[in-house]
């Protein structure tokens, strides 16, 4: 059973913070059931933990589409998650490059609009 569950929508390239506040520590963080943080050891360099009194916040640097999934914060040695986040990532801003080639067939003018 989860104490809380939230859907999080992020844009690629951002740093995302997933808070986990628990009256008892330490905690474990899992992504899609794979252990990513336990006992002070982080298993992926794109993640880091910010610790404060009863806070074990997971931060994801330069979030990408590969970071989508279910993130769960567990109290150490517990089978019930304390917090659960379902993270979806939008591709973010992109640059559209448009290359238009024209050839003169007659003396007609043509206007091309892009939006």
Protein Blocks (a to p, Z undefined) as FASTA:
>chain_A
ZZbdcdddddehiacddddddfbdcddddeehiafbgghiafbfkbccdddehiacddde
hiafklgccdddddehiabdfbdcdddddebjcddddddddddfblcdcddddZZ
